[in-house]
Amino acid sequence: MARNNKDEIKFLGTAGARFVMITQFRSSAGTVLSVRGTNLLIDPGPGTLVKFTSSRPKLNPAKLNAIILTHKHLDHSNDVNVMIEAMTEGGFKPRGVLLCPTDALRNEGNAVVLSYYQGLVDRIEEFKEGESYTVGNLEVQTPKRHLHGIVDTYGLNIKVQGELSTLVSFIADTRYFDGLEDYYDGDVLVMNVAMYKRREGVDHLSVKDARRIIETRRPKVAILTHFGMTMLRNKPWEIAKQLGEETGVEVIAARDGMKFDLSPFV
């Protein structure tokens, strides 16, 4: 989907939590990962289809190989049905893979992926802790179930097929727990950091948590995204700069529409 089969991450949106989403202070669209000609759409929140059509050059949903939900909260799943429709060209060309937790598919009437759209994809894989899933030239792993309210939530390790090392890790929404960083060994580590400071009862990472993960894991590059209002008020780009100086690791604050080149790591 990226032109010339570029290996890259494109952050269509970097909004985290409900207030940034409902104000669209930052976009709540998803993230596109393109590697070795395989294209994954991760967490298509509100506005994802709009971002596909308004991107320059436009992104073609019919080129997607898979849609992934790390969990079913609205800011991660709102556009999943319309993106399946777009991926399958109005349902006339059933194709692609849907990877998601079981409770996004069936949960006493609370499924976010409608049954009609479940029938349009070639394959559905329901996430389980410690499992691996093949999509095109990539292997997607769900090493650990996260602590994020009552919904099933999983982070991702993504490898090129046949390679031992993890190319990209995505730490999705979660409360920090001991050993979290041990599960994510990507050369590039993408973290959802919604909060500037920890708040009791809020199951998201804070800057302090991010620092601990970066110091312990020491990826080649760490990318912060999924910002709540407290992060935005404190300027994520300045936070990233400070974390980089403190840890000696390159740290980047994602921006809406930002592309990150993965070719040096592939």
N, C-alpha and C positions, 0 to 999 in steps of 0.2 A: 504494500500500500504506500509506503514511502517510495518516492521516485528513485529509480535506479537501484532498487533493493538496498537502500541505505540501512545500516544498522544503527538504530537510534531509539530513544524514548522521547515521545512528545507529550508534554503535560497540557492537555486541553483545558484543564481547570485545576485550581489549587485551593479551593474552598474546603474548610473543615467545619463540621458541626452545623447546627441548624440556623444560627443567626446570620452567618456569612452566606449560607445557601439561600435563605429566603430574601435577603437583601441583594444578592448577587454582587456584593462588594468585590468578591472574586468569583470566577466561574466555578460551577459545580460539575462541569463535564468531566469525563473520565480521562484515563491515561492510555496511550497507544504505545505498544512495544513492537518494534519491527526488527527482526534478526534473521539473517540467512533466508530471506523471502517468506518468513512466517510472521503473520500479523495478529497480535492479540490486543483486544480492547478490555481494559481492566476498570471495573466499577463505573459503569455509565450512569452517572447521576443526572439531575435535571439540566437540560441544555446540550447534551452530548450530540444529538443529531444536528442541532443548529451549528455547533462548532465544526462538525464534519463538513457541512455545506458552505460555511463561511471561511474556512481555512484557505490560505493561499500558498501553494496550490490546494485545491479541494482534496479532501480525503474521500476515498471511495469505499463505503461500507461493504460492497460486494467483494472486496479483496480481503476482508477479514477471514481468518481461519478459526478464530474462537472468540467468545465473549466470556469473561470471568467476573464473577461476583465474589469478593472476599467475605461479604455478608450482605444481609438484605435490607439494611437501613436505607431510608429514602434517598439520602445524599450519595449513595453508592449504587442504587438499583433503579431509580425512577424511569430511566430511558431504556431499560433492558428489553422490553417488548418491542418498542419501535425500532431498536437497533437490530433485533432479530429479523423483523420485517424488512429492514433495509438490507441486511446482510444476505437475505434470501430473495432479494428483488421482488418484494411484495408477496412472498410466499410461493412464487411460481418456480423458483429454483432452490428447493430445500437443500441445505448444505451447512457445513460448519459444526463446531463443537460448542456446547455450553458447559462450563465448569462452575460449580457453585455448591454451597452447603445445602443439605437436604431440606432445611426449614425454609429455603427460598422457593422450593418446589411444591411442598405440601406441608401444611401446618394448620389443620382444622380451619380451612377456609382463608388462612392468612398468607397464602403463597403470593410471591411478587411476580413470578413468571407464570403467566396465564397458560392454561392447559393447551390452548390452540397453538401458542407459540412454542411450547415444548415439543409439539409435533412437527415443527418446521426444520429442526436441526437434525443433522445426521446422527449425532451422539450426544448424550448427556452423561457427565461424570459427576457424581455426588462426592464432595470432599470428605475425606477421612484423615485423621491425624497420622502422619508418617507415610502417606502414600505418594505415588508418582503417576503422572498422566502425560501421555504423548500427544503433542499437537504439531503436525508438520515436522520441522527440523528441530523442535524444541521439546524439552522435558520440563514439566511443571510439577513442583513438589510442594506439598503442604505439611511442613515438618511439625507444627504444633498448633493446637487449638488455643485461641487467645481468650483473654478475660475482658469481655465487652458486653456487659449486661446479660440478658437472657438469650441473645441471638448467637447462633453458631458463627464464629469468625475465625478466619485462617489467614496467616501470612503466606508468602510465596517465595520459593527459591526457583529460579529459572536457569536452566543449563542448555547449551547446545548439545544435541544428541551426540553421544560418543565421547564427550569431554568430561573429565573428572571434576574440574573446578566449576563453581557456580558463577555465572555471569552477572546476574542481577538478583538481589533480594528485595522484597517489598515487605516491610513490617507494617501491617495494616492496623486499624484501630485496636487498641488494647490498653488495659492498665498495665503498668510495669510489674513484672514478677521476677523473682530471682532466677537467673539463667536464661532469660528471654533472648539475650544476644547470642547465646551459644547455638541457637538454631539457624542463624542467618549468616552465611559466610560468603556472600556475593562480593566480587570485586567492586561492584557498585551497589551501595546500600541506600535504598529509598525508604524514608521513615515518615509516617503520618504523625506530625507533632502539632497537636491542636492547641495545647495550653502553654502559656508562658511559665506559670507556676502550677505546681500540683494542687488539685482541689479534691478534698475528701469526697468520695462517692462518685467521682467522674472518671470513667474508664477510658482515659486517653493518656498519651505520653506528654510529658512536659519537657522543657529545655534541659532541666537537670537530668531527666531520664535519658534524653538524647546524648548528652555529654558522656554519661556512664557507658552507654552502648558503644559510642564511637571510640572512647578510650580503651575499652576492653576488646572490641572486635577489630578495630583498626583496618577498615576497608580502604581500598585505593581512593575511592571518592564516596562521600556521604551526601545525599540530597534530601533536604527537608521539604515537606509539602503538607497539604491538608491543614491549613492554618485556620484556627478560630480567631475570634476578635481580639483576645489578649495578645496573641502572637502578632497580629497585624498592627496593633497599636504600638508594639515594641520593635517594629521594623525587622522582619525576618532576615533581610540581607545583612543587617548589622549583627544580628544574633549569629548568623552563619559565619561571618568574618571572625567574630570573637571565639566561637567554637573551634574554628580552624587554627587560630593562634594558640589556643589553650591545649589542643590535642596534637597538633602537628599533622593533622589529616586535612586534605582538601574538603571543605564543606561548602555546599551551594544551597541557596534558598531558591526553590523553583518559582517560576512566574507563569502566569497564564500564557499558553502558546509557546513556552520554551521548549527547544529541542536540545537533547543531550546526545552527543555523538558517542556511540558504543564501539566504533571500529577499532580504537586502540586496545580494547579488551577482548575482542572476539578472536 
